Amino acid sequence: MKNKNNPDYYYYIVRVNIKKYRKLANMTTQELADKSEFTHQFIRDLESLKLTRRPRLDSLGRIANALNIDIRQLFDDIKWEE
């Protein structure tokens, strides 16, 4: 997944960062869902690295706002596991 030409590369980074920033904010998936006005299942699906749900940019903006972060932080580099 480290290949930036892979169509899922940036979605993977976003998934990892949503979970990271949610945990840093001490929020549950339900709390993030409530605050961003999404369903609990939608947030769980986004954080799942096995699913291929592709969120729209406006959805990422709502999530970033709920996490009180800049949307660009959802695209921060991540530590890749070998």
Buried (B, 14 or more C-beta within 10 A) or exposed (E): EEEEEEEEEEBBBBBBBBBBBBEEBEBEBEBBBBBBEBEBEBBBBBBEEEEEEEBEEEBBBBBBEBBEBEBEEBEBEBEEEE
